[in-house]
Amino acid sequence: MAQGALRGAILLGSRAPRGQHGLLISTLPMPRQSTWVDRQQRRHDSRFFRLLDGSFLFRLALSGAAAMALLLLVNSYATCRNNRWSPGCLWRDAEALISVGNVESLSIVTAAFLYVLEAQKRRQRDNIEAYELLMNCNASGVKWLVGRISALEILNSAGLPIDGQQLAGFDLRNLQAANGHWHNVNLEGSVLRRANLAGTDLSGSNLRGADLRDADLRGSILVGADLEGALLEGAQLDGAELDGAQLDRASLDSGAPNPS
């Protein structure tokens, strides 16, 4: 995955096919929430938001103007109330705004507005740091690291694709990565016990020998995925798409059809 790439998170499937090995999966559409990537794409379509995101001076000027308007409103309200809402009270004592106390208040309120307007930039930095953390964790080769799980969850919740990542053999139990974009991810032998992958697109991913016991795979897209020898006892597969999935020697609940 290229650092900073912005793509859609997932295409939800609505079909309930009978998989290659006759495993019948029922239809259960999974809800999809708007992600950071979705919001960024909508912002990019707006000239105002492109200017807002691209110019710090514009954000600063907008924050200052908003702070000044707020202080003017508060001062006018206080003046009119003291003068019992007499005509012209809105503009009476306007010079009272120019004082040391109000300048300090203006600075504080401007900083508060600027902090709000900088939220998208902060989230962008968080995503970049999460990606770098993921790369460092993977390079270390350690099987279980809380930093790896945290980084994957941050990137997934932002709607950024995890496509092609090499996560084979890692311990990712209890991972929360619903509605993600995980094309062609190598998860061979990984521990995904009790992981939430509901609605996640895992098309073409390598899940051979993965531990998916009690995992939530409702509405997931497993088209062309390799699940040979995977442990699927207790996994929730309602609404999952399994066209072309390899399920040889996959271990299912005793009550479910066991692929040959």
N, C-alpha and C positions, 0 to 999 in steps of 0.2 A: 504494500500500500504506500503510495507516494505521500510524503508528509504534507499536510495541509490540503489534501484532496477533498473536494466537496461533491458528494454524489448523493442520490436518493437512498434511503435506508432499505426499502424492501418492497417487493410486489407481492401482495397477499394472494394466495391461491383460493379458489372457491370450489374446486373439483374434489371429488373423493374417489380416486381411482383404486382399482384393485392392483396391488403391486405385482412385481414380477413373480413372486413366489406365492401369490394368492392371499396375501395378508390384507384383509378388508379393513379399511380405515374410514370412519364416519366423517361427515362434513361438520366442521365447527369453525366458522370464520373468526379470526382473532382481531380485536380492535387495534388500531394503530394510532399512536399519538404523534403530534407534530414534534419534530426534532430540531436541534440547533441548525442543522444543515438546511432543513426546509425553511426555517425562518431567515437564514442568510440568503437563500435563493430569492425569497420574496423581497427582502430588503434591497438586493442587487437590482431588482426591476424598477425600483423607485429612485428617481434622480435625487430627491431630498436625502434619502438614507445613504445613497452612495457618497454624497457630499459629507454627511454626518460621520460616516465611518472612515472617510479618507482624510479629513482635515481636523486636526486638534484645535486649531484656532477657531474654526467654526463652532466646534463643541464648546469651547471656552466662551465665545461671544454669546452663544445661545444660552448657556448657563447664567452668565452675567445678566442678560436681558430678563430672563425668567425670575432671577433673584430680585432684581430691581422692581419688576412688576408686582411681585409678591409683597415686598416691603411697602410699596406705594399703596397697595390695597389695604394692608394692615394699618398703615398710618391714616389713610382716609377714613377707614371705619372708626378708628379711635377718635379722630377729630370730630366726625359727624355725631358720634354718640355723645361726646362731651358738649357739643353745641345743639343737642336735641334735634338733630337732623334738619337744621335750618337751611334755607336756600344758599347755595354756594359753598356749603361746608366741605365738599369734596376737595376744593382747591385752597381752602384756608390753611394757613400755616404749612404750606408745602415746603418752605425753606427749612422746616424742622427736620426734614429728612437728612440734611447735611449736618451731620454731627459725628463725633468720634465713635459713639456707640453704634450708630447706624452703619458706619463704614465697616466696623468689625462684624456686625450682623450680616451685611452684604457679602463680605468675604466668606463667612461660614456657610451661608445659604448657597452661594455660588459653588463652593466646593462640594456641597451636598448634591446639587443638580449635576455637576460634572461627574461625580462618582456614579450616578445613575446612568448617565450617557456613556460612560466608559465600560458598562457591563459586557457588551459584545466583545470588546477588545480583551477584557480579562478572560472571558470564556475561550477566546481564540488562543490566548497564551496557555491556558490550562490544558487545552487539547494538544498543543504542541509538546508541552512538558509530559503529558501522559504518553504520547507516542515515543518520545525519547526514553522514558522510563521503561516502556515495554521492550524496546530494542535492547536496553542495558540488561534487563532481567533475562531476556532470551539468550543474550551473549554469555551470561554467567553460567548457564547450563544447570542451575539449581532447579530441582523438580517443583518445589512449592515455594512461592514467594507471594506475600500478600500484595506487594507492589504490582506484580504482573496482573493479578486479578483486578485490582483497583484500576489499573490503566485500561484494561480491556473493557471494564464497565463504563468508564468515563467516555471512551471513544465510541462505544456502542450506543450509549444514551444520547450522544451528540448526533447520531445518524451517520457517522463516518464509517466507511467500509473496512472490514478486517480481511478483505480478500487476500488469499495467497499466503497468509501468515504461517510460519512453521512453529506449531505448538505441540508437536508429537511428544508423548511421554510425560507431559507436564500434569501436575495435580491442580485441577481447576474446579474442584468440588464446590458446590453452592454458588457457582458463578451466576450472576444476574445479567443475562444478555438477551432479553426478549426483543423480538422485532428487529433483529440485526441483519446485516449484509455480510455473510460469511462464505462467499464463493471460494471453492477450491482450497479451503484451509486444511492443513495437515494436522489432524488430531489423532493420529494413529497411537493406540495404547494410552491415550490420555484418560485421566480420571475426571469425569463430568457427573459424578453422582450428585443427585438432587439439584443439578443445574437448571436454571430457567432459560430455555431456548425456545419458548413459545413464539410462533410466528416468524422465527428466524430462517433466512434463506441460506441453507447449507448445500446448495446444488454443487455436485461434483466434489464435495469434500471427502477427505480420507478419514473415516471413523473406524477403521479396521481394529478390532480388539479393544475399542474404547469402552470404558465403564460408564454406562448411561443409566444405571439402576436408579429408579425413582426420579429420573429427570423429567422435566415438563417439556414435551415436544409437540404440544397441541398446535395445529395449524402451521407447523414448520414445513419447509420445502426441502425434501431430501432426494430430489430428482437426480439420478446418476451418482448418488453418494455410495461409498464403499463401507458397508456395515458388516462385513464378514467377520464373524467371531465376536461381534459386539455384545455386551451384556445389557439387556433391555428389560430385565425383570422390574416390574413396577413402574416402568416408564409410561407416561401418558402420551398416546399417539393419536388422539382424536383430531380429525381434520388434517393430518399430515399427508403430504404428497410423496409417494414412494415409487413413481414411475422410473424404471431402470435402475433402481437401487439394488445393490448386491447384499443379500441377506443370508448367504450360506453360513451355516453353523452359528447364526445369531441366537443368543439365549433369550427366550421370551418367557412370560408367565406360563405356568402349566395349563391354564385355562384357555390360552390364546393359541391360534394356529401357529405351529412351529415351522418356519421355512426350512426346506431341505438343503 
